[in-house]
């Protein structure tokens, strides 16, 4: 799910206020943000950000379990559905305050 909002003055602080922690992928070194739904590492919401002039684009999905890599790259991310839509609305409301 892609969400477009006004770019905050400090993206890291704004995303942390939404309950997300910064995450560095050990394979790619890429930074993103996660919010766990329980005590384990999965399931979790996973958020990538793209900063443009005055717009912040958020790419949100729900990781149900750890990706299983092998012959085929299997990713268990959900990009649609009421759970993802509700979380997207929560983020937008939080960033609007």
N, C-alpha and C positions, 0 to 999 in steps of 0.2 A: 504494500500500500504506500503510495507516494503522497506526502503532505507538503504543502507549500505554506510558509508563514513568513511574516516580517522578520528580517534578520535581527537577532538581538545583538547588543554591543559585545557580549561575551558568550559565545555559543556553549563552551564547556560548562560554565556556571549555570546557564539556563537549562541545559539538558540534565545536569546533576539535580537541579531543583525539581525536575520531573521524576526523580527517583532512579535515574540511570547511572551506572558506573562506567568509566572508560575501560575499554577492553582492547588489548593489542594481540592480534592474531599471530601466534608463534610461527606459522608457516609463511605468511606474506609480509608480516610486520605492519599491516594496515591497522589503523585505529578505528574503532566503532564504539557503540555503547550497548550495554545490556541491562535488563531488569529481570531478576529472577522471580518466579511465581511461587516458590517454596524454598525449602532448605537445601535442596540439591542444585546442581548446576543447570539442569533441565527440568521442566520446561522453562523457557525464558523468552522475553521479548528482545529482539535484536534490532538495533537502529543504526543506519548509516546516514551521514550528513554530507550535504554538498552546499557550500557557501557561494552565493553569487552576489552581485552588487548590493541589493537591499532585500534579497530573498534567501531564506534558508529552506532547502529541500530535504525532507526527512524520508528515508526509505525504511519502512517498518515491516517486520514480519515476526512470526512466532515460531521459535525453534522448539519442537516437541521432544527431540532427542538428538544425541550427537550424530553428526553426519557419518555415514559409513562409506569410506573410500575404498576402492578396489577396482574391479573391472569396469563398473559403471559408477559414476559419481552420484550417490544418492544423498539428497538433502531433504530433510523432513520439515522444511519451512512452510508455514501457512501465510500467504500474502493477502488473503481475503477472509471474510467471515465476520460474524458478530463480535467475537473476542478481539480481533485485530481492529475492527472499526471502533469499538468502545475504547480501546487503548488509544487509538488515534485521536478520538474526541477528547479524551482526558489530557493528552499532551497539548493539544491546541488550546484548551481551556487554561491549562497551567501556564503556557507561554504567553497567553493574552493578559495575564494579571500583572 
